[in-house]
């Protein structure tokens, strides 16, 4: 009986651990330097492009990537808040 309870507990821990790992992996597109690099003027991605350059980078995205980024921005932490604010503002103008 103890072995059965320990097995059930181990399975429960494994399931909850994998769920936590999936939820804490970050934002796939927002953390992708290849995709996000076109929105920044420096290789360290510290200085965002503005105005027409930012809009041009948005227009160069596939529509599914633009939608996915928009969804990630809705669920992101403060790490990407400046980018998401600019993205949402430009997206509303399109």
C-alpha positions as CSV (number, residue, x, y, z in Angstrom):
1,X,0.0,0.0,0.0
2,X,2.8,2.4,0.8
3,X,4.5,1.6,-2.5
4,X,1.3,2.4,-4.3
5,X,0.9,5.8,-2.5
6,X,4.5,6.7,-3.2
7,X,4.1,5.8,-6.9
8,X,1.0,8.0,-7.1
9,X,2.8,10.9,-5.3
10,X,5.8,10.5,-7.7
11,X,3.5,10.7,-10.7
12,X,1.7,13.8,-9.3
13,X,5.0,15.5,-8.7
14,X,6.2,14.7,-12.2
15,X,3.0,16.0,-13.8
16,X,3.0,19.2,-11.8
17,X,6.8,19.7,-12.5
18,X,6.3,19.4,-16.3
19,X,3.4,21.8,-16.2
20,X,5.5,24.3,-14.4
21,X,8.3,23.9,-16.8
22,X,6.0,24.6,-19.8
23,X,4.5,27.7,-18.1
24,X,7.9,29.2,-17.2
25,X,9.7,28.8,-20.6
26,X,9.1,32.4,-21.5
27,X,7.8,33.9,-24.7
28,X,8.9,31.9,-27.7
29,X,8.8,34.8,-30.2
30,X,9.6,37.6,-27.8
31,X,12.7,35.8,-26.7
32,X,13.8,34.9,-30.2
33,X,16.7,37.2,-31.1
34,X,16.4,36.3,-34.8
35,X,12.8,37.4,-35.0
36,X,13.0,40.4,-32.7
37,X,16.3,41.8,-34.0
38,X,14.6,43.7,-36.8
39,X,12.8,45.9,-34.1
40,X,16.1,47.0,-32.6
41,X,18.9,49.2,-33.9
42,X,21.7,47.5,-32.0
43,X,22.9,43.9,-31.8
44,X,22.3,43.8,-28.0
45,X,18.6,44.7,-28.6
46,X,18.7,47.5,-26.1
47,X,17.6,50.4,-28.4
48,X,14.3,50.0,-30.2
49,X,13.6,51.4,-33.6
50,X,10.9,54.0,-33.7
51,X,8.3,55.3,-36.1
52,X,8.5,54.2,-39.6
53,X,11.4,51.8,-39.0
54,X,9.4,50.0,-36.3
55,X,6.3,49.9,-38.5
56,X,8.4,48.5,-41.4
57,X,9.7,45.7,-39.1
58,X,6.1,44.9,-38.1
59,X,4.9,44.8,-41.8
60,X,7.8,42.4,-42.6
61,X,6.4,39.8,-40.1
62,X,4.1,37.0,-41.2
63,X,0.6,37.6,-40.1
64,X,0.7,34.6,-37.8
65,X,3.9,35.8,-36.2
66,X,2.4,39.2,-35.7
67,X,-0.7,37.7,-34.1
68,X,1.4,35.4,-31.9
69,X,3.5,38.3,-30.7
70,X,0.4,40.2,-29.9
71,X,-0.9,37.3,-27.8
72,X,2.4,36.9,-26.1
73,X,2.4,40.6,-25.2
74,X,-1.0,40.2,-23.6
75,X,0.5,37.5,-21.3
76,X,4.1,38.8,-20.8
77,X,5.9,40.0,-17.7
78,X,7.6,43.4,-17.4
79,X,10.7,42.1,-19.2
80,X,9.1,42.9,-22.6
81,X,6.7,45.7,-21.5
82,X,8.4,48.5,-23.5
83,X,8.5,46.4,-26.6
84,X,4.9,45.3,-26.2
85,X,3.7,48.9,-25.6
86,X,5.3,50.0,-28.9
87,X,4.1,46.9,-30.7
88,X,0.5,47.3,-29.6
89,X,0.6,51.0,-30.5
90,X,1.9,50.3,-34.0
91,X,-0.4,47.3,-34.4
92,X,-3.4,49.6,-33.7
93,X,-2.3,52.0,-36.5
94,X,-2.2,49.2,-39.1
